[in-house]
Amino acid sequence: MNSLTVPLFTSWPKLTLLAIFDILVTAFLIYQFLIIIRGRRAANILYGVFILIGIYLGSLYAGLEMLPTLLATLAPYTAFALIVMFQSEIRRMLARMGRRSWMGLSTRLKRREFIEEILLALDQLSRTKTGAIIVLERDIGLRTFVESGVLLEAVVSRDLLVSIFHPGNALHDGAVIIHGDQISAAACFLPLSMNPALMSTLGTRHRAGIGITEETDCLSLIVSEETGRISVASFGEIEGDVTLERAGFRLSAHLGGAERHSIASLQAEKDRTAAEPGQAGLGSLERP
């Protein structure tokens, strides 16, 4: 018995660090591919390929001749057929890998673009005196409040935020909640602050923006419908009539950055938009 098991175990290759790395990379690529095709029609194609492999192995075990020969003849062309059939999934997997923040620079650039989109929306909402509440989640989850609104799961952009709070939109009456770099939901109901010092001086929108920060560690951006002024609330405190540069600084600090946010790119965007025919400019970037 021992004489049979010893050659079997000694024939196994040694598990080196390079072999472990090879296994992990291969497993990662397979996992990414399975994540991409999950729930898509390509998954059914992959199941069909596995069935053909099972038929081939079964025919060999049964001692058949014609069927294994036919499948073996078609096997060399299978790789090209799979590339054609899975071209969209392969492209999506490569794009998914490319979007990962492998370096801190990529993370900072994405955060900067994210902040600029919000600031551009705030500027346009402020200029048109469109009331709005934008809540940015941090460590404490806001699922309870997200479920009170309409789920969106959309990428944050100026145009989307402005369109959500447009008075004619069905979603304008409520708050937008942002989780990560996506708009989780719109038209969300928020708890009102019951601070007696604020009840007599602030309206419902501002009290709601403060109330959510009293219960969680989120950041609220409020635009007044009467004056167009921008306010920032966090930890139950509100800072009123802030400039876009100040709002950008608060956003950056909330997202983990400490640098002062520059609005030069916002000014360039405003000038570009104002120069386009048929479109109005974004207005002043800082309130007087």
Rosetta blueprint (number, residue, H / E / L):
1 M L
2 N H
3 S H
4 L H
5 T H
6 V H
7 P H
8 L H
9 F H
10 T H
11 S L
12 W L
13 P L
14 K L
15 L L
16 T L
17 L H
18 L H
19 A H
20 I H
21 F H
22 D H
23 I H
24 L H
25 V H
26 T H
27 A H
28 F H
29 L H
30 I H
31 Y H
32 Q H
33 F H
34 L H
35 I H
36 I H
37 I H
38 R L
39 G L
40 R L
41 R H
42 A H
43 A H
44 N H
45 I H
46 L H
47 Y H
48 G H
49 V H
50 F H
51 I H
52 L H
53 I H
54 G H
55 I H
56 Y H
57 L H
58 G H
59 S H
60 L H
61 Y H
62 A H
63 G L
64 L L
65 E L
66 M H
67 L H
68 P H
69 T H
70 L H
71 L H
72 A H
73 T H
74 L H
75 A H
76 P H
77 Y H
78 T H
79 A H
80 F H
81 A H
82 L H
83 I H
84 V H
85 M H
86 F L
87 Q H
88 S H
89 E H
90 I H
91 R H
92 R H
93 M H
94 L H
95 A H
96 R H
97 M H
98 G H
99 R L
100 R L
101 S L
102 W L
103 M L
104 G H
105 L H
106 S H
107 T H
108 R H
109 L H
110 K H
111 R H
112 R H
113 E H
114 F H
115 I H
116 E H
117 E H
118 I H
119 L H
120 L H
121 A H
122 L H
123 D H
124 Q H
125 L H
126 S H
127 R H
128 T L
129 K L
130 T L
131 G L
132 A E
133 I E
134 I E
135 V E
136 L E
137 E L
138 R L
139 D L
140 I L
141 G L
142 L L
143 R H
144 T H
145 F H
146 V H
147 E L
148 S L
149 G L
150 V E
151 L E
152 L E
153 E E
154 A E
155 V E
156 V L
157 S L
158 R H
159 D H
160 L H
161 L H
162 V H
163 S H
164 I H
165 F L
166 H L
167 P L
168 G L
169 N L
170 A L
171 L L
172 H L
173 D L
174 G L
175 A E
176 V E
177 I E
178 I E
179 H E
180 G L
181 D L
182 Q E
183 I E
184 S E
185 A E
186 A E
187 A E
188 C E
189 F L
190 L L
191 P L
192 L L
193 S L
194 M L
195 N L
196 P H
197 A H
198 L H
199 M H
200 S L
201 T L
202 L L
203 G L
204 T H
205 R H
206 H H
207 R H
208 A H
209 G H
210 I H
211 G H
212 I H
213 T H
214 E H
215 E H
216 T L
217 D L
218 C L
219 L E
220 S E
221 L E
222 I E
223 V E
224 S L
225 E L
226 E L
227 T L
228 G L
229 R L
230 I E
231 S E
232 V E
233 A E
234 S E
235 F L
236 G L
237 E E
238 I E
239 E E
240 G L
241 D L
242 V L
243 T L
244 L H
245 E H
246 R H
247 A H
248 G H
249 F H
250 R H
251 L H
252 S H
253 A H
254 H H
255 L L
256 G L
257 G L
258 A L
259 E L
260 R L
261 H L
262 S L
263 I L
264 A H
265 S H
266 L H
267 Q H
268 A H
269 E H
270 K H
271 D H
272 R H
273 T H
274 A H
275 A H
276 E L
277 P L
278 G L
279 Q L
280 A L
281 G L
282 L L
283 G L
284 S L
285 L L
286 E L
287 R L
288 P L
